[in-house]
Amino acid sequence: MTLRFQVVLFVAVAIGLGVAMSALQVSPERIGLAVLTALVLLILVPMARQLRTLEQEAVAAERDARIYHARLEETVRTRTAELEAANVRLADSLRQLKATQAQLLFADRLASVGQLAAGVGHEINNPLAYVLSNLHFVHKEMTRMKGAPAPEEREELLTAIADAREGAERVRLIVQDLKMLSRPDDVSSGPVDLGGVLRRATKLASHEIRRRAQLVEEVSELPPVHGSASGLGQVFLNLLINAAQAIPDGNTSGNEVRVKARWDSPERVVVEVSDTGRGIPPEHLERIFEPFFTTKPVGEGTGLGLSVCHGILQSHGGEIQVESQPGKGATFRVSLRAAPAPVKRASEAAARGATLPVSA
């Protein structure tokens, strides 16, 4: 009911009441009271109806709000359950991915050893034949002798035993170098003797390089670097094998594989592995570190070597770059973080006569 309608209705009622009560000869006071009562009724009745309507709307709104909140809570519970299930699946997938990655790294490492199998077998066979020959000589001489050996014979036996021991030591060192690649990748990392890693890698790859090129090493005194010995050994062995395989057989004196290591800054050490091989075409340089990308013939490469190297170096906080021109060889540049110098203990410093600061 609008305000204009209420005013018109009030005026009509007031006039009607006034006329009726005048006809009935009612006093003006009673007429005024009657008009006021009618006015109050005209105002209060619509207000009461509006209040009831508002109350009903409030109850309906509260009911709708409860329904909405219940649905919202149910939706939140459902989504939370879905997210928890997705997190469980994601964690499981992450574990499987890490396990697969570890297997992939180890498989690539074994593939490197497989490529070197003939050369390693030759390196072991030579000192082993030396050991067997000297032991056979000692056994034959000891069998022939009936008593104590003469001084000359004794000297010959000692020389043969010393030679056999030297050959066995050479075999032990070769096996020790192979152990760098024979175990799964170390999870932990720490200070690593980079010079030792490079020496072992070049020794393992030397047979593959020797029949194709000359091996040149420029490795100055280097600080320890941050990483794992097995992982870095795998990186440099892969790079050395790739460098050797980029050079065709037949011109050993005219080709070289060069390993150069140096300080780049107080925090970084750089190792360069370069060759004088066929080089890498420009269109392949951007894809050289992609998994399964290889320019080698079918059966000679999986395309995982450089991708694995890239992943290992990234996990160690290192970097790898390549420069190449077709027909002029390639250079792979590896940058590694130098390990922080160990803090000397006070007792060691005092034993060397160092001056220690004294706190006030």
C-alpha positions in Angstrom: 0.0 0.0 0.0 1.6 3.3 -1.1 1.8 6.5 0.9 -0.5 8.4 -1.5 -3.1 5.7 -1.3 -2.9 5.7 2.5 -3.4 9.5 2.7 -6.4 9.4 0.3 -7.9 6.5 2.3 -7.2 8.4 5.6 -8.9 11.5 4.3 -11.9 9.6 3.0 -12.3 7.7 6.3 -11.9 10.9 8.3 -14.6 12.7 6.2 -16.8 9.6 6.4 -16.4 9.4 10.2 -16.9 13.1 10.6 -20.1 13.1 8.6 -21.4 10.0 10.3 -20.6 11.2 13.8 -22.0 14.7 13.0 -25.3 13.1 11.9 -25.3 11.2 15.2 -24.6 14.4 17.1 -21.3 13.1 18.6 -19.0 15.6 20.3 -16.0 16.9 18.4 -13.6 15.3 20.9 -15.0 11.9 20.1 -14.9 12.6 16.4 -11.1 13.5 16.8 -10.4 10.4 18.8 -12.2 8.2 16.2 -10.2 9.8 13.4 -6.9 9.3 15.3 -7.8 5.7 16.0 -8.6 5.1 12.3 -5.3 6.8 11.4 -3.4 4.5 13.8 -5.1 1.5 12.4 -4.4 2.5 8.9 -0.7 2.8 9.7 -0.2 -0.1 12.0 -2.0 -2.8 10.0 0.1 -2.4 6.8 3.3 -2.2 9.0 2.3 -5.4 10.7 1.8 -7.0 7.4 5.2 -5.7 6.2 6.9 -7.0 9.4 5.4 -10.5 8.8 6.6 -10.4 5.2 10.1 -9.3 6.3 10.1 -12.0 9.0 9.1 -14.7 6.5 11.8 -13.4 4.0 14.4 -13.5 6.8 13.5 -17.0 7.8 13.6 -18.1 4.1 17.0 -16.3 3.6 18.4 -18.0 6.8 17.2 -21.3 5.5 18.8 -20.7 2.1 22.0 -19.6 3.8 22.1 -22.8 5.9 21.6 -24.9 2.7 24.2 -22.9 0.9 26.8 -23.2 3.7 26.0 -27.0 4.0 26.6 -27.4 0.2 29.7 -25.2 0.4 31.1 -27.3 3.3 30.4 -30.5 1.4 32.1 -29.1 -1.7 35.1 -28.1 0.4 35.3 -31.6 2.0 35.0 -33.2 -1.4 37.7 -31.0 -2.9 40.0 -31.5 0.1 39.6 -35.2 -0.3 40.4 -35.0 -4.0 43.4 -32.8 -3.3 44.7 -35.2 -0.6 44.3 -38.1 -3.0 46.0 -36.2 -5.8 48.9 -35.3 -3.4 49.3 -39.0 -2.5 49.4 -39.9 -6.2 51.8 -37.1 -6.9 54.1 -38.2 -4.1 54.0 -41.7 -5.4 54.7 -40.5 -8.9 57.7 -38.4 -7.6 59.1 -41.5 -5.8 58.8 -43.5 -9.0 60.3 -40.7 -11.0 63.3 -40.5 -8.6 63.8 -44.3 -8.7 63.5 -44.3 -12.5 66.0 -41.4 -12.7 68.5 -43.2 -10.5 68.1 -46.3 -12.7 68.6 -44.2 -15.8 71.8 -42.7 -14.5 73.1 -46.1 -13.5 72.2 -47.6 -16.8 74.0 -44.8 -18.7 77.0 -45.3 -16.5 77.0 -49.0 -17.2 76.6 -48.2 -20.9 79.8 -46.1 -20.7 81.6 -49.0 -19.0 80.3 -51.2 -21.8 81.8 -49.0 -24.4 85.1 -49.1 -22.6 84.9 -52.9 -22.0 87.4 -53.9 -24.7 89.9 -51.2 -23.7 89.6 -51.9 -20.0 90.0 -55.6 -20.7 93.2 -54.9 -22.6 94.4 -52.6 -19.8 93.8 -55.4 -17.2 95.1 -58.2 -19.4 98.6 -56.8 -19.9 99.5 -56.5 -16.2 97.7 -59.7 -15.5 99.8 -61.6 -18.0 102.8 -60.0 -16.4 101.7 -61.3 -13.0 101.0 -64.8 -14.3 104.3 -65.0 -16.2 106.4 -64.0 -13.1 104.4 -66.3 -10.8 104.9 -69.2 -13.2 108.6 -68.5 -13.3 108.8 -68.4 -9.4 106.8 -71.6 -9.2 109.0 -73.4 -11.7 112.2 -72.3 -10.0 110.9 -73.3 -6.6 109.9 -76.7 -7.8 113.3 -77.2 -9.5 115.3 -76.3 -6.3 116.0 -79.0 -3.8 117.4 -76.8 -1.1 118.0 -73.1 -0.3 118.5 -71.0 -3.4 121.8 -69.5 -4.3 122.2 -65.7 -3.8 121.8 -65.1 -7.6 118.7 -67.4 -7.8 117.3 -65.7 -4.7 117.7 -62.3 -6.3 116.0 -63.4 -9.5 113.1 -64.8 -7.5 112.7 -61.6 -5.5 112.8 -59.5 -8.7 110.1 -61.8 -10.3 107.9 -61.4 -7.2 108.4 -57.7 -7.1 107.4 -57.5 -10.8 104.3 -59.6 -10.1 103.4 -57.3 -7.3 103.8 -54.3 -9.5 101.5 -55.8 -12.1 98.9 -56.7 -9.5 99.0 -53.1 -8.2 98.3 -51.9 -11.7 95.3 -54.2 -11.9 94.1 -52.9 -8.5 94.4 -49.3 -9.6 92.3 -50.0 -12.8 89.7 -51.7 -10.7 89.7 -48.8 -8.3 89.1 -46.4 -11.2 86.2 -48.6 -12.3 84.6 -48.5 -8.9 83.9 -44.8 -9.6 81.3 -45.9 -12.1 80.2 -49.3 -10.6 77.9 -48.1 -7.9 74.6 -46.2 -8.1 74.7 -42.4 -7.9 75.4 -41.0 -4.5 72.5 -39.2 -2.9 74.8 -37.1 -0.7 77.3 -34.6 -2.1 80.2 -32.8 -0.6 83.8 -31.7 -1.4 85.2 -33.7 -4.2 88.8 -33.9 -5.5 88.2 -32.7 -9.0 91.8 -33.5 -10.1 91.4 -37.1 -9.0 88.1 -37.4 -10.8 89.7 -36.1 -14.0 92.7 -38.5 -13.7 90.5 -41.5 -13.3 88.2 -40.5 -16.1 91.1 -39.9 -18.5 92.7 -43.2 -17.6 89.4 -45.1 -18.2 88.9 -43.4 -21.6 92.6 -43.5 -22.6 92.3 -46.7 -24.6 89.3 -45.3 -26.6 91.2 -42.0 -27.2 94.6 -43.5 -27.9 93.7 -45.1 -31.3 92.1 -41.9 -32.6 94.0 -38.9 -31.1 96.6 -37.7 -28.7 95.4 -37.0 -25.2 96.6 -33.6 -23.8 96.0 -32.8 -20.2 96.3 -29.3 -18.7 95.1 -29.7 -15.2 96.6 -27.3 -12.7 96.2 -27.6 -8.9 92.5 -27.4 -8.3 90.3 -26.8 -5.2 87.7 -29.3 -4.1 84.4 -28.8 -5.8 80.8 -29.4 -4.6 79.3 -32.7 -5.9 79.7 -36.4 -5.9 82.7 -38.2 -7.3 80.7 -40.9 -9.1 78.4 -38.3 -10.7 81.2 -36.0 -11.9 83.2 -39.0 -13.0 80.3 -40.1 -15.2 80.0 -36.6 -16.7 83.7 -36.4 -17.7 83.9 -40.0 -18.9 80.9 -39.3 -21.2 82.5 -36.1 -22.5 85.8 -37.9 -23.2 84.2 -40.8 -24.9 82.1 -38.5 -27.1 85.2 -36.5 -27.9 87.0 -39.7 -29.0 84.1 -41.0 -31.0 83.9 -37.6 -32.9 87.4 -38.3 -34.4 87.7 -41.0 -37.1 90.4 -43.6 -36.9 93.7 -43.4 -38.8 95.2 -40.0 -38.0 96.3 -40.2 -34.3 99.2 -37.7 -34.6 97.0 -35.1 -36.4 94.1 -35.1 -33.8 93.9 -34.4 -30.1 91.5 -34.6 -27.2 92.4 -31.9 -24.7 91.3 -31.7 -21.1 91.9 -28.3 -19.5 90.9 -27.3 -15.9 91.4 -23.9 -14.3 90.1 -21.5 -11.7 87.4 -19.2 -13.3 86.7 -17.1 -10.2 87.1 -17.6 -6.4 83.8 -19.5 -6.4 83.9 -21.4 -9.8 86.2 -24.0 -11.5 86.0 -24.6 -15.2 86.8 -27.8 -17.0 87.0 -27.8 -20.8 87.0 -31.0 -22.9 87.7 -30.2 -26.6 88.4 -32.3 -29.6 89.5 -31.8 -33.3 86.7 -34.0 -34.6 84.0 -33.5 -37.1 82.1 -30.9 -35.0 78.4 -30.4 -34.4 76.1 -28.8 -37.0 74.6 -25.5 -35.9 71.0 -26.9 -36.2 71.9 -29.5 -33.6 73.5 -27.3 -31.0 70.2 -26.3 -29.4 69.0 -29.9 -29.1 72.3 -31.4 -28.0 71.2 -31.8 -24.4 67.7 -33.1 -25.1 67.0 -36.7 -24.0 67.3 -39.4 -26.7 68.7 -36.9 -29.2 71.8 -38.3 -30.9 73.6 -37.8 -34.2 75.3 -41.2 -34.0 74.3 -44.1 -36.2 71.6 -46.5 -34.9 73.0 -48.8 -32.4 76.0 -46.6 -31.4 74.2 -44.2 -29.0 71.0 -43.9 -26.9 71.0 -40.1 -26.9 71.0 -40.1 -23.1 74.7 -39.3 -22.4 74.7 -35.5 -22.7 71.2 -35.3 -21.2 72.3 -37.2 -18.2 75.5 -35.0 -17.9 73.3 -31.9 -18.0 71.0 -33.3 -15.3 73.9 -34.3 -13.0 75.6 -30.9 -13.3 72.3 -29.1 -12.6 71.9 -31.1 -9.4 75.4 -30.1 -8.4 74.8 -26.4 -9.1 77.0 -26.6 -12.2 76.6 -25.6 -15.8 77.6 -27.0 -19.2 78.0 -25.2 -22.5 79.1 -26.2 -25.9 80.9 -24.5 -28.8 81.4 -26.1 -32.1 82.0 -25.5 -35.8 81.5 -28.3 -38.4 84.9 -29.7 -39.3 86.7 -27.9 -36.5 85.8 -30.0 -33.5 83.8 -29.1 -30.3 84.5 -27.8 -26.9 82.3 -28.6 -23.9 82.8 -26.2 -21.0 81.8 -27.4 -17.5 81.5 -24.9 -14.7 81.4 -26.2 -11.1 81.0 -24.6 -7.7 84.2 -24.6 -5.6 83.6 -26.3 -2.2 84.0 -23.9 0.8 87.3 -24.3 2.6 87.0 -26.3 5.8 87.2 -24.4 9.0 90.3 -25.4 11.0 89.7 -26.4 14.6 91.3 -24.4 17.3 93.4 -27.3 18.5 94.9 -27.8 15.0 95.6 -24.1 14.6 97.3 -24.0 18.0 99.4 -27.1 17.2 100.7 -25.2 14.1 101.5 -22.1 16.2 98.7 -20.0 14.7 97.6 -16.9 16.5 94.0 -17.2 17.5 91.7 -14.3 18.3 90.9 -14.0 22.0 87.4 -12.8 23.0 87.2 -10.1 25.6 
